[in-house]
């Protein structure tokens, strides 16, 4: 027994087991201390790195910076949770009152692709489709003058047309202020956006428009429009009615003055039909036509000619969300602009317009009902008509201009107005110069000036600029084909045999055309062409080959001059 009593322990007795215990714990203690140092440090590093913004989406050809399969599509204005927020959610550091509607599971399981990246990919693919187009070849072989097919330049040209010719503070189709975007311009920009619009665009109104000197002059067959489509409104415009409509729609604008100064009524009716379809939509048809079937059956069923990748990317974009979903844009909500130049305030980039910037599922499909329905008039390449220019054709594969159907605000009609109005100014200037110099000047035929030649160019330009669809893809087509929002019926669909004779109709027959051709009576260029053709035929019939050859050269020169003038 020690001095400290029976229960006392010597220091050496205590030190032995303590050292043993510390010796056993020392490796684990080092690991714990190391963990306490490394884990917070690593957590902080990951947090700082993850809170930085996501890299820009790659251009085509670069390594993709996102994972597939895709789960979500997020617009540039959408609030996507940052990687830092995801990290905090994983650790349970997020507040229960957070404004974000995303859960940590959503973040962990979802991949994100910025819509701007998809749009850039679409723009690049569109450029690839356009890159093989040869405008010089199509000018020589088909007579086409599509002009620049770059989408941003196309948009710029249309906006310039609006600003130069159509902007008017007195138009009743827009508000009283000149700083209001008219509804048709909003729709034009929407259809040129690579992103689907955010609300359903206006349907084709159930109205048929036609023009003639007088309602009493209408051919009997025209009454069939009301018989076949009794729920459609038929609107007749005589010369005075046209003047009233143009004055009401574009009063005070430069377009009204140019339209009033056109030297022939056929030119005025051509320009009117473009104006009417742009602003109102519906059907325009010449008075010597009659429907074969209702419009609901025109071109049905059809084959898709839209580039597949553009279709799939459009579907992908339809998964995106609006940058301002609480206030969706509508065609009726015309944007009020500040007191600055109108066009400087409009975003007309490849990505999207500011008019519609959200997904659209229209009638169960991305594109809904066709926005433009046209028919090929004749396919001279398929028919083997090498002399198509001598057959009063302006283009080798041209579209009919005597009948078409459209929803309001289609870009093709704004382009057609720009070309015809600029050409009208040029003709007026050349006519004045000819008077001053005492020279003879014969304007181009209505076919090139305001008719199917220029209209065909505008349709092809839209198909190229918006969808990369080339004119050569339409040659030899025997069935209806839909390219984006344009439905194209095969040759002869709008020039079918008369429905009153009992003859068997050709496939896809939709409209009968009487070909009265009253416009030819007042067309000096057409008169001269027909006069030369008659002299040539008479010379060949009488054996006067030298004279016939000389007249043929004059006729060829006249047609070449017409082609060169329109190309300018």
NUKEVEX-574458 format. One record per residue (C-alpha): residue in three letters; z negated, x, y. Coordinates in steps of 0.5 Angstrom, whole numbers, plus 500, padded with zeros to 3 digits. Example, Ala and Ser with C-alpha at 12.3 -4.5 7.8 and 13.67 -1.06 7.14 Angstrom:
2
ALA484525491/SER486527498/
This chain:
568
UNK500500500/UNK502503507/UNK498503514/UNK503497516/UNK500492510/UNK503490504/UNK510487507/UNK512492511/UNK518496510/UNK520503512/UNK526505517/UNK529508511/UNK529502507/UNK532498512/UNK537503514/UNK540503507/UNK542496506/UNK544495513/UNK549501513/UNK552498506/UNK553491509/UNK556494516/UNK561499511/UNK563493508/UNK565489514/UNK568494518/UNK575493516/UNK575486517/UNK571487523/UNK577491526/UNK582486523/UNK578480527/UNK578485533/UNK585486533/UNK587479532/UNK583477538/UNK587482542/UNK594481539/UNK595473538/UNK593472546/UNK598477548/UNK604475543/UNK602468546/UNK603469553/UNK609473552/UNK613468548/UNK610463553/UNK613467559/UNK620468556/UNK621461553/UNK619458560/UNK626461563/UNK632457564/UNK637456558/UNK643460558/UNK649457561/UNK654453555/UNK659458553/UNK666457554/UNK671457548/UNK672463545/UNK665466546/UNK659465541/UNK656459541/UNK649459544/UNK647452541/UNK646450534/UNK649445530/UNK649439527/UNK648436534/UNK643432535/UNK643430543/UNK647431549/UNK644432555/UNK647432562/UNK646437568/UNK642432572/UNK638430566/UNK631433565/UNK631436558/UNK624439556/UNK624447557/UNK622451551/UNK615453554/UNK613445554/UNK615445547/UNK611451546/UNK605448549/UNK606442545/UNK606445539/UNK599448541/UNK597441543/UNK596443550/UNK600438553/UNK597432557/UNK597425554/UNK599423561/UNK605427561/UNK611423564/UNK616426559/UNK618421553/UNK620426548/UNK615428543/UNK613435540/UNK617432533/UNK623430538/UNK623437541/UNK622441534/UNK628437531/UNK633436536/UNK638441539/UNK641440546/UNK648441548/UNK649441556/UNK655436557/UNK658441562/UNK659445557/UNK663440553/UNK667438559/UNK669445560/UNK671446553/UNK675440554/UNK678443560/UNK680449556/UNK683445550/UNK687441555/UNK690447558/UNK691450551/UNK695443550/UNK699444557/UNK701451556/UNK707450551/UNK710445556/UNK717448559/UNK718444565/UNK725448566/UNK727445559/UNK725438560/UNK729438567/UNK735440564/UNK735437558/UNK731430560/UNK732430567/UNK724430568/UNK721432574/UNK713432573/UNK711436578/UNK704440577/UNK701438571/UNK694442572/UNK689436572/UNK685439578/UNK692439582/UNK694433580/UNK687430583/UNK688433589/UNK695431590/UNK693423589/UNK687424594/UNK692427599/UNK696421598/UNK691416599/UNK689420605/UNK696421608/UNK699414607/UNK694409604/UNK687410608/UNK686404613/UNK680401616/UNK683394616/UNK685393609/UNK681387606/UNK680390599/UNK675395602/UNK669394607/UNK671394615/UNK669402615/UNK674407614/UNK668411611/UNK668406605/UNK672408598/UNK676403596/UNK675400589/UNK682402586/UNK681409588/UNK674409585/UNK677407579/UNK683412579/UNK678418580/UNK674415574/UNK680415569/UNK681422571/UNK674424569/UNK673428563/UNK667424562/UNK667417560/UNK665412566/UNK658409566/UNK660402566/UNK666397563/UNK672398568/UNK675392570/UNK680388565/UNK687386566/UNK687380570/UNK691374567/UNK696374573/UNK704375572/UNK707377579/UNK715377580/UNK719377586/UNK726374589/UNK729372595/UNK726365594/UNK723361588/UNK729356588/UNK733363586/UNK729364579/UNK733364573/UNK731359568/UNK728363563/UNK723366567/UNK719359566/UNK718362559/UNK712366562/UNK708360563/UNK710357556/UNK708363552/UNK701364556/UNK699358559/UNK692361562/UNK696366566/UNK697365573/UNK704366576/UNK705369583/UNK712369586/UNK713373592/UNK719372597/UNK721377602/UNK716374607/UNK710374602/UNK711381600/UNK711383608/UNK704379608/UNK701382602/UNK703389604/UNK700387611/UNK694385608/UNK693390603/UNK695396607/UNK695394614/UNK695399619/UNK696405614/UNK702409614/UNK704406608/UNK705399611/UNK710402617/UNK714406611/UNK715400607/UNK717396613/UNK722401615/UNK726401608/UNK733400609/UNK734395603/UNK730390600/UNK730393593/UNK727399595/UNK721394598/UNK720391591/UNK720397588/UNK714400592/UNK711393592/UNK710393585/UNK706400585/UNK702397590/UNK700391587/UNK699394580/UNK694400583/UNK690395587/UNK690388583/UNK693390576/UNK696385572/UNK703384570/UNK709386574/UNK716383571/UNK723382574/UNK725375575/UNK730375570/UNK725376564/UNK722372559/UNK716374554/UNK718374546/UNK710374544/UNK704373548/UNK701380551/UNK695380546/UNK701382541/UNK704387545/UNK705394541/UNK700392536/UNK698395531/UNK699402534/UNK699409532/UNK694414536/UNK697420539/UNK691422543/UNK689429541/UNK684429536/UNK679434539/UNK679430546/UNK678424542/UNK672427538/UNK669430544/UNK669424548/UNK665421543/UNK660426543/UNK660425551/UNK658418550/UNK652420547/UNK650423554/UNK645420559/UNK647418566/UNK644423571/UNK641417575/UNK641411569/UNK636407573/UNK642406578/UNK649405574/UNK655405578/UNK660399578/UNK667398580/UNK664393586/UNK659398588/UNK663402593/UNK660408595/UNK658409603/UNK660416606/UNK657419612/UNK661420618/UNK665426616/UNK672427613/UNK673422607/UNK676427602/UNK671432603/UNK665428600/UNK669426594/UNK667431588/UNK674431584/UNK673437579/UNK674437572/UNK667436570/UNK666429573/UNK667424579/UNK661422583/UNK663415582/UNK662414574/UNK658419571/UNK655416564/UNK657414557/UNK661408556/UNK662404550/UNK668399552/UNK669393547/UNK667397542/UNK671403543/UNK671409548/UNK677407552/UNK677400551/UNK683396552/UNK690400554/UNK690401562/UNK697401562/UNK702398557/UNK710401558/UNK716401554/UNK721406553/UNK728403556/UNK732408552/UNK732414548/UNK738418549/UNK736424545/UNK735419539/UNK741415540/UNK746421541/UNK748419548/UNK750426551/UNK753423557/UNK746419559/UNK747421566/UNK753417566/UNK750411563/UNK746409569/UNK740412566/UNK735417571/UNK732420565/UNK734421558/UNK728418555/UNK725413561/UNK721408561/UNK722401563/UNK720399571/UNK722392570/UNK716390566/UNK709393565/UNK702391565/UNK696395568/UNK689394569/UNK687396577/UNK686403579/UNK691407574/UNK693414577/UNK700413575/UNK701408581/UNK698412586/UNK702418584/UNK708413584/UNK707411591/UNK706418593/UNK712420591/UNK716414593/UNK713414600/UNK714422601/UNK722421599/UNK722415604/UNK720419610/UNK725425607/UNK731420607/UNK729417614/UNK729424617/UNK736426614/UNK739420616/UNK737421623/UNK740428623/UNK746426620/UNK747421626/UNK746426631/UNK751431627/UNK756426626/UNK756427618/UNK756422613/UNK749422609/UNK749417603/UNK741417600/UNK740417593/UNK740411588/UNK734407588/UNK734409580/UNK732416583/UNK728414590/UNK724408588/UNK726406581/UNK725408573/UNK727415575/UNK721417579/UNK716412575/UNK718416568/UNK716422572/UNK709419574/UNK708417567/UNK709423563/UNK705427569/UNK699423567/UNK700424560/UNK701431561/UNK695432566/UNK690428562/UNK691428555/UNK696434554/UNK701430551/UNK708432552/UNK715428553/UNK718431547/UNK713428543/UNK715421544/UNK723423542/UNK725419536/UNK718414536/UNK720408532/UNK713405533/UNK708403538/UNK704409540/UNK697410544/UNK696416548/UNK689415551/UNK689409556/UNK696408555/UNK700404550/UNK707406549/UNK712401546/UNK718404543/UNK725403546/UNK728396546/UNK721393546/UNK722390553/UNK730389553/UNK730385547/UNK735379545/UNK734373548/UNK729368545/UNK733362547/UNK739364542/UNK736364535/UNK738371534/UNK733375530/UNK729380534/UNK728387533/UNK721390531/UNK716390536/UNK720386541/UNK716383547/UNK720382553/UNK727379554/UNK731382560/UNK737379563/UNK740385566/UNK742381572/UNK742388576/UNK742384583/UNK739391586/UNK746394585/UNK750390590/UNK746393596/UNK746400593/UNK751405596/UNK749411592/UNK751406586/UNK757403589/UNK760410590/UNK758412583/UNK761406580/UNK767407584/UNK769414582/UNK768412575/UNK773406575/UNK778411578/UNK777416573/UNK778411567/UNK784408571/UNK787415571/UNK786417564/UNK789410562/UNK795411566/UNK796419564/UNK794422570/UNK789427567/UNK789432573/UNK787426578/UNK782424573/UNK779431572/UNK779431579/UNK775425580/UNK771427574/UNK768433578/UNK767429584/UNK763424580/UNK759430576/UNK758433583/UNK755427586/UNK750426580/UNK748433580/UNK746432588/UNK742426586/UNK738430581/UNK737436585/UNK735432591/UNK730428587/UNK727435584/UNK726437591/
